[in-house]
């Protein structure tokens, strides 16, 4: 991986056409697309730490087509739009693939698709219901183990076009590179503290007040995602849920032969508390998920990233999945905070008479869906009425999470209930059925 370039902190005051708050995928795609749409615009990006520091540099590298966290979730929330949302999701992934080539992004991009795996008998019938088109292939026990030789796999569905794999850190670094080449100004270690519109007309914009100075911007895009919102209305709209990952050392030829996996698709099982795993470009296995953890108080803290009991649990599950790799060693472990919303996919909005737009709550879909969301925000800020801005998914809002201590108690009770369902043929208890009825049903 190339050395990550660093940028200076903001020092002083400046004016610009577009200010972007947040240096993750959403902010970076917004910067790249904004300069493509208007090369003459002055675009400034402010990042509190460093580019790609949290989720954008620490995710599993699954770049999914889904904008709605699977078809079932989308259909329950936007039944009139789900078919079009599915199409838009695939168009979005196609556009990302074209950008990889057109912009020369070095990010280990592989359009391999992904397979959903049954690891319990009752899940096999669920998979048969997923086989809906020519790009979706049902795999019985023999066929799925011919794809990936794991004794835990009872059946699978390979969605050939719905997923790409990327190197998450490279993607963030490369988006920063292609943003700055045409003139986007990036300032790191520049925490935004306030959005001030007092005394300014809508045409004059917003004062984006940071630790190092003030940026007066005609329009502002908020891409803060898992961090506390700068808008009061979104204070309870998301919670940070920590996801943990292990990565093996590169597998040798005999180890690769032992597991098959020649088509290199991303994999995830169908449990509510699910595992996901993939091969990297240098043939390591990334193995994560299952033990998603919410910490009391909605805080994002580096101290939450080291959780030995979770890493030990993941290692045990890894060797159950691939017993033929006994003795393999893990070279890396990490965690990242997911910006979870109650609708389990992104929500959108505008504030301050249209001079501010925001998107957040991607709930694990941000690698791909942030590209779509950047288009939405730029359309809104330009005052363009487009198909994207008129979607019910874009115009609606999720229910807020309750404040503490109720939020923590509810999330922990839900995790317990999900674990029970996974060990009871998927049967959901009264709590989960009630959450489903309220539109709050959740898979981790």
C-alpha positions as CSV (number, residue, x, y, z in Angstrom):
1,X,0.0,0.0,0.0
2,X,1.4,3.5,-0.9
3,X,2.3,5.8,2.0
4,X,-0.7,7.7,3.1
5,X,-0.3,11.4,2.4
6,X,-1.0,13.8,5.3
7,X,-2.5,17.3,5.1
8,X,-2.1,20.3,7.3
9,X,-4.7,21.6,9.9
10,X,-6.7,24.6,9.0
11,X,-5.1,27.8,10.2
12,X,-7.1,31.0,9.7
13,X,-10.3,31.9,7.9
14,X,-11.3,31.3,4.3
15,X,-14.3,31.4,1.9
16,X,-15.4,28.6,-0.4
17,X,-18.2,27.4,-2.5
18,X,-18.6,24.0,-0.8
19,X,-17.4,22.9,2.7
20,X,-17.4,19.2,3.5
21,X,-17.2,18.1,7.1
22,X,-15.7,14.6,7.4
23,X,-12.8,12.8,5.6
24,X,-14.3,9.3,5.2
25,X,-15.8,7.8,2.1
26,X,-18.9,10.1,2.1
27,X,-16.9,13.3,2.4
28,X,-14.3,12.1,-0.1
29,X,-16.8,11.0,-2.8
30,X,-18.6,14.3,-2.3
31,X,-15.4,16.2,-2.9
32,X,-14.5,14.1,-6.0
33,X,-18.0,14.4,-7.6
34,X,-18.3,18.1,-6.7
35,X,-15.1,19.0,-8.6
36,X,-16.3,16.8,-11.5
37,X,-19.6,18.7,-11.7
38,X,-18.0,22.1,-11.3
39,X,-14.2,22.2,-11.8
40,X,-14.1,26.0,-11.0
41,X,-15.7,25.5,-7.5
42,X,-13.5,26.0,-4.4
43,X,-14.1,22.9,-2.3
44,X,-12.7,22.5,1.2
45,X,-12.8,19.3,3.3
46,X,-12.3,19.4,7.1
47,X,-11.4,16.2,9.0
48,X,-11.2,16.0,12.8
49,X,-8.4,13.4,12.7
50,X,-7.0,11.9,9.5
51,X,-8.5,10.9,6.2
52,X,-10.2,7.4,6.5
53,X,-9.4,7.2,10.2
54,X,-12.4,5.3,11.5
55,X,-14.9,3.2,9.5
56,X,-13.7,4.1,6.1
57,X,-10.2,2.7,6.8
58,X,-11.3,-0.2,9.0
59,X,-14.2,-1.9,7.3
60,X,-14.2,-5.4,5.8
61,X,-13.9,-4.1,2.2
62,X,-17.3,-5.4,1.0
63,X,-18.6,-2.9,-1.6
64,X,-22.2,-3.9,-1.9
65,X,-24.9,-2.9,-4.4
66,X,-27.6,-2.8,-1.9
67,X,-28.8,0.6,-0.7
68,X,-31.3,-0.8,1.7
69,X,-29.5,-3.4,3.7
70,X,-31.0,-6.3,1.7
71,X,-34.1,-6.7,-0.3
72,X,-36.3,-7.7,2.7
73,X,-35.4,-4.6,4.7
74,X,-36.0,-2.3,1.7
75,X,-39.3,-3.9,0.8
76,X,-40.6,-3.5,4.3
77,X,-39.7,0.2,4.4
78,X,-40.2,1.3,0.7
79,X,-42.4,-1.4,-0.9
80,X,-43.3,0.8,-3.9
81,X,-39.7,1.7,-4.6
82,X,-37.7,-1.5,-3.8
83,X,-37.4,-2.7,-7.4
84,X,-36.1,0.7,-8.5
85,X,-33.9,1.0,-5.4
86,X,-32.4,-2.4,-6.3
87,X,-31.7,-1.2,-9.9
88,X,-30.2,2.1,-8.6
89,X,-27.9,0.1,-6.2
90,X,-26.5,-1.9,-9.1
91,X,-26.2,1.2,-11.2
92,X,-24.3,2.8,-8.3
93,X,-21.9,-0.2,-8.1
94,X,-21.4,-0.1,-11.8
95,X,-20.5,3.6,-11.6
96,X,-18.0,2.9,-8.8
97,X,-16.4,0.2,-11.0
98,X,-16.1,2.7,-13.9
99,X,-14.6,5.3,-11.5
100,X,-11.9,2.7,-10.5
101,X,-10.9,2.5,-14.1
102,X,-11.5,6.1,-15.2
103,X,-9.7,7.7,-12.2
104,X,-7.0,5.1,-12.0
105,X,-7.8,4.1,-8.4
106,X,-5.4,1.6,-6.9
107,X,-7.6,-0.2,-4.4
108,X,-7.5,-3.9,-5.1
109,X,-11.0,-3.9,-6.7
110,X,-12.5,-7.3,-7.5
111,X,-16.0,-7.6,-8.8
112,X,-16.5,-11.1,-7.5
113,X,-20.1,-11.0,-6.1
114,X,-21.0,-12.5,-2.8
115,X,-22.5,-15.7,-1.4
116,X,-25.0,-16.0,1.4
117,X,-24.4,-19.2,3.3
118,X,-26.8,-21.5,5.2
119,X,-25.1,-22.8,8.3
120,X,-28.3,-24.2,9.9
121,X,-30.8,-26.6,8.2
122,X,-33.8,-24.2,8.4
123,X,-31.8,-21.5,6.5
124,X,-31.7,-23.6,3.3
125,X,-35.2,-22.8,2.4
126,X,-34.5,-19.1,3.0
127,X,-31.8,-19.3,0.3
128,X,-34.1,-20.9,-2.2
129,X,-36.3,-17.8,-2.0
130,X,-33.3,-15.6,-3.0
131,X,-32.8,-17.2,-6.4
132,X,-34.6,-14.7,-8.5
133,X,-32.6,-13.9,-11.6
134,X,-29.8,-15.2,-13.9
135,X,-27.1,-13.5,-11.8
136,X,-28.2,-15.4,-8.7
137,X,-27.2,-19.1,-8.4
138,X,-28.5,-21.5,-5.7
139,X,-25.7,-23.9,-4.5
140,X,-26.7,-27.1,-2.7
141,X,-24.3,-28.7,-0.2
142,X,-22.0,-30.2,-2.7
143,X,-22.0,-27.2,-4.9
144,X,-21.3,-24.7,-2.1
145,X,-18.4,-26.8,-0.7
146,X,-17.0,-26.9,-4.2
147,X,-16.9,-23.1,-4.0
148,X,-15.5,-23.0,-0.5
149,X,-14.5,-26.1,1.4
150,X,-16.0,-25.5,4.9
151,X,-18.0,-28.1,6.8
152,X,-20.2,-25.3,8.2
153,X,-21.7,-24.6,4.8
154,X,-24.9,-26.5,4.1
155,X,-26.1,-24.5,1.0
156,X,-25.5,-21.1,-0.6
157,X,-26.7,-18.5,-3.0
158,X,-24.1,-16.8,-5.1
159,X,-25.1,-13.3,-6.2
160,X,-22.6,-12.8,-9.0
161,X,-23.0,-9.1,-9.5
162,X,-24.0,-7.5,-6.2
163,X,-20.7,-7.1,-4.5
164,X,-17.1,-6.0,-5.1
165,X,-14.1,-6.4,-2.8
166,X,-11.8,-3.5,-2.1
167,X,-8.9,-2.6,0.2
168,X,-10.5,-0.1,2.5
169,X,-7.5,1.9,3.4
170,X,-6.3,2.2,-0.2
171,X,-9.8,3.4,-1.2
172,X,-9.7,6.3,1.3
173,X,-6.1,7.2,0.3
174,X,-6.9,7.1,-3.4
175,X,-10.1,9.1,-3.2
176,X,-8.1,11.8,-1.3
177,X,-5.5,11.7,-4.0
178,X,-8.0,12.1,-6.9
179,X,-9.8,14.8,-5.0
180,X,-6.8,17.0,-4.4
181,X,-5.4,16.7,-7.9
182,X,-8.0,19.0,-9.4
183,X,-7.8,21.3,-6.4
184,X,-9.9,20.1,-3.4
185,X,-8.2,21.5,-0.2
186,X,-8.1,18.9,2.6
187,X,-7.4,20.0,6.2
188,X,-6.8,17.3,8.8
189,X,-6.8,17.6,12.6
190,X,-9.4,20.3,12.1
191,X,-12.4,19.4,14.4
192,X,-15.6,21.3,13.4
193,X,-17.2,22.6,16.5
194,X,-20.2,24.6,15.3
195,X,-22.3,25.6,12.2
196,X,-23.1,29.3,12.5
197,X,-25.7,30.9,10.2
198,X,-26.4,33.9,12.4
199,X,-26.4,37.2,10.4
200,X,-25.9,35.3,7.1
201,X,-28.4,35.0,4.3
202,X,-29.0,31.7,2.6
203,X,-26.9,32.9,-0.4
204,X,-24.1,33.9,2.0
205,X,-24.0,30.4,3.4
206,X,-22.7,29.0,6.7
207,X,-19.7,29.7,9.0
208,X,-18.1,26.3,9.6
209,X,-16.2,26.9,12.8
210,X,-13.3,24.6,13.5
211,X,-10.4,24.4,16.0
212,X,-8.1,26.2,13.6
213,X,-10.3,28.8,12.0
214,X,-13.6,29.4,10.2
215,X,-14.6,28.4,6.7
216,X,-17.5,30.5,5.3
217,X,-19.1,28.3,2.7
218,X,-22.0,28.9,0.4
219,X,-23.1,25.3,0.8
220,X,-22.0,22.7,3.4
221,X,-22.1,18.8,3.2
222,X,-22.1,17.0,6.5
223,X,-20.4,13.6,6.3
224,X,-19.8,13.0,10.0
225,X,-21.5,9.6,10.0
226,X,-20.7,7.7,13.3
227,X,-19.6,10.9,15.2
228,X,-22.1,13.1,17.0
229,X,-24.1,15.2,14.6
230,X,-23.6,19.0,14.3
231,X,-27.3,19.3,14.0
232,X,-29.5,18.9,17.1
233,X,-32.2,17.1,15.1
234,X,-29.9,14.2,14.5
235,X,-28.5,13.8,18.0
236,X,-30.4,10.5,18.6
237,X,-30.5,9.3,15.0
238,X,-27.5,7.0,15.2
239,X,-25.6,4.9,17.6
240,X,-22.0,3.6,17.2
241,X,-21.8,-0.2,17.1
242,X,-18.3,-1.7,17.2
243,X,-17.4,-4.5,14.7
244,X,-14.3,-6.6,15.2
245,X,-12.1,-8.3,12.6
246,X,-9.2,-10.8,12.4
247,X,-6.9,-11.2,9.4
248,X,-4.6,-14.2,8.7
249,X,-1.1,-14.2,7.4
250,X,-1.0,-14.9,3.6
251,X,-2.0,-18.4,2.9
252,X,0.4,-20.6,1.1
253,X,-0.4,-22.8,-2.0
254,X,-1.4,-25.9,0.1
255,X,-3.6,-23.9,2.4
256,X,-5.4,-22.2,-0.6
257,X,-5.9,-25.6,-2.2
258,X,-7.4,-26.9,1.0
259,X,-10.1,-24.3,1.1
260,X,-10.9,-24.0,-2.6
261,X,-12.5,-20.6,-3.0
262,X,-11.2,-20.1,-6.5
263,X,-13.9,-17.6,-7.4
264,X,-12.9,-15.4,-4.5
265,X,-16.5,-14.2,-3.8
266,X,-17.3,-12.5,-0.5
267,X,-19.0,-14.7,2.0
268,X,-21.5,-14.2,4.8
269,X,-23.7,-16.6,6.8
270,X,-27.4,-16.1,7.4
271,X,-27.4,-15.9,11.2
272,X,-28.8,-12.7,12.7
273,X,-25.4,-12.4,14.4
274,X,-23.5,-13.2,11.2
275,X,-19.9,-13.7,10.2
276,X,-18.5,-12.3,7.0
277,X,-15.2,-13.4,5.4
278,X,-13.2,-12.7,2.2
279,X,-9.8,-13.2,0.6
280,X,-7.5,-10.2,0.2
281,X,-5.4,-9.5,-2.8
282,X,-2.4,-11.2,-1.1
283,X,-4.5,-14.2,-0.1
284,X,-5.1,-13.5,3.5
285,X,-8.5,-14.3,5.0
286,X,-10.4,-11.4,6.6
287,X,-12.9,-12.8,9.2
288,X,-15.2,-10.6,11.1
289,X,-18.7,-9.9,12.4
290,X,-20.8,-11.8,14.9
291,X,-20.0,-9.9,18.1
292,X,-21.2,-6.4,17.2
293,X,-20.9,-4.4,20.5
294,X,-22.6,-1.2,21.6
295,X,-20.9,0.6,24.5
296,X,-23.0,2.7,26.9
297,X,-23.2,6.4,26.2
298,X,-22.9,6.5,22.4
299,X,-19.1,7.3,22.6
300,X,-16.5,6.6,19.9
301,X,-13.3,5.7,21.7
302,X,-10.0,4.1,20.7
303,X,-10.1,2.1,23.9
304,X,-13.1,0.1,22.6
305,X,-11.1,-1.3,19.7
306,X,-9.1,-3.8,21.8
307,X,-11.6,-6.5,23.0
308,X,-9.6,-9.7,23.6
309,X,-12.7,-11.8,24.4
310,X,-14.2,-10.9,21.0
311,X,-11.0,-11.7,19.1
312,X,-10.7,-15.0,20.9
313,X,-14.3,-15.8,20.0
314,X,-13.7,-14.9,16.4
315,X,-10.6,-17.1,16.3
316,X,-12.5,-20.0,17.6
317,X,-15.3,-19.5,15.0
318,X,-12.6,-19.2,12.3
319,X,-11.1,-22.6,13.0
320,X,-14.6,-24.1,13.2
321,X,-15.3,-22.7,9.7
322,X,-11.9,-23.8,8.3
323,X,-10.6,-26.7,10.4
324,X,-8.1,-27.6,7.7
325,X,-6.3,-24.3,8.5
326,X,-5.4,-25.3,12.0
327,X,-2.2,-23.7,12.9
328,X,-2.7,-20.6,10.7
329,X,-1.8,-17.4,12.5
330,X,-3.5,-14.0,12.6
331,X,-1.3,-11.1,11.7
332,X,-3.8,-8.3,12.2
333,X,-6.9,-7.5,14.4
334,X,-8.9,-4.3,14.5
335,X,-12.3,-2.8,15.2
336,X,-14.3,0.0,13.8
337,X,-17.5,1.8,14.7
338,X,-20.6,1.4,12.5
339,X,-23.0,4.3,12.3
340,X,-26.2,2.4,12.9
341,X,-29.7,3.9,12.3
342,X,-33.0,2.4,13.2
343,X,-33.8,1.8,9.5
344,X,-30.4,0.1,9.0
345,X,-29.6,2.1,5.9
346,X,-28.7,5.7,5.2
347,X,-31.0,8.7,5.9
348,X,-30.8,12.1,4.3
349,X,-31.9,15.7,4.9
350,X,-31.3,19.4,4.6
351,X,-31.0,22.2,7.2
352,X,-30.7,26.0,7.4
353,X,-32.8,26.9,4.4
354,X,-31.2,24.4,2.2
355,X,-27.6,25.5,2.7
356,X,-26.6,22.3,4.5
357,X,-27.2,18.7,3.5
358,X,-26.4,15.6,5.4
359,X,-26.4,11.8,5.2
360,X,-25.7,9.2,7.9
361,X,-26.7,5.9,9.3
362,X,-25.2,3.6,6.7
363,X,-25.2,0.6,9.1
364,X,-22.4,-1.2,7.4
365,X,-23.2,-0.4,3.8
366,X,-21.0,2.7,3.5
367,X,-18.3,1.4,1.2
368,X,-20.8,1.4,-1.7
369,X,-23.7,3.5,-0.5
370,X,-21.7,6.6,0.3
371,X,-21.1,7.1,-3.4
372,X,-24.9,7.2,-4.0
373,X,-25.4,9.4,-0.9
374,X,-22.8,11.9,-2.2
375,X,-24.8,12.3,-5.4
376,X,-27.9,12.9,-3.3
377,X,-26.3,15.6,-1.1
378,X,-24.8,17.4,-4.1
379,X,-28.2,17.3,-5.9
380,X,-29.9,18.8,-2.8
381,X,-27.2,21.5,-2.3
382,X,-27.5,22.5,-6.0
383,X,-31.3,22.8,-5.7
384,X,-31.7,20.0,-8.3
385,X,-34.9,17.9,-8.2
386,X,-33.8,14.5,-9.4
387,X,-35.0,10.9,-9.2
388,X,-32.6,10.4,-6.3
389,X,-33.9,13.4,-4.2
390,X,-37.5,12.4,-4.7
391,X,-37.1,8.8,-3.4
392,X,-39.2,8.0,-0.3
393,X,-36.1,6.5,1.2
394,X,-34.3,9.9,0.8
395,X,-37.3,12.0,1.9
396,X,-38.1,10.0,5.0
397,X,-36.5,9.9,8.4
398,X,-35.8,6.9,10.7
399,X,-37.2,6.7,14.2
400,X,-34.6,8.0,16.8
401,X,-32.9,5.8,19.3
402,X,-34.1,6.4,22.9
403,X,-31.7,8.2,25.2
404,X,-29.6,6.4,27.8
405,X,-30.0,4.4,29.9
406,X,-33.0,3.0,27.8
407,X,-30.9,2.8,24.6
408,X,-28.3,0.5,26.1
409,X,-30.8,-1.7,27.9
410,X,-32.8,-2.1,24.6
411,X,-29.8,-2.8,22.5
412,X,-28.5,-5.5,24.9
413,X,-31.9,-7.1,25.1
414,X,-32.1,-7.2,21.4
415,X,-28.7,-8.8,21.0
416,X,-29.7,-11.5,23.5
417,X,-33.0,-12.1,21.6
418,X,-31.1,-12.4,18.3
419,X,-28.7,-14.9,19.8
420,X,-31.7,-17.0,21.0
421,X,-33.3,-16.8,17.5
422,X,-30.1,-18.1,15.9
423,X,-30.2,-21.1,18.2
424,X,-33.9,-21.7,17.8
425,X,-34.4,-22.2,14.0
426,X,-34.7,-18.5,13.5
427,X,-37.9,-18.1,15.6
428,X,-38.2,-14.6,16.8
429,X,-39.5,-14.0,20.3
430,X,-42.0,-11.3,21.4
431,X,-39.4,-8.6,21.6
432,X,-38.1,-9.2,18.1
433,X,-41.6,-9.5,16.7
434,X,-42.6,-6.2,18.4
435,X,-39.5,-4.5,16.9
436,X,-40.4,-5.9,13.5
437,X,-43.9,-4.5,13.8
438,X,-42.5,-1.1,14.6
439,X,-40.1,-1.2,11.7
440,X,-37.1,-1.7,14.0
441,X,-36.2,-5.4,13.2
442,X,-32.5,-5.9,13.2
443,X,-29.8,-8.3,12.1
444,X,-26.3,-7.5,13.4
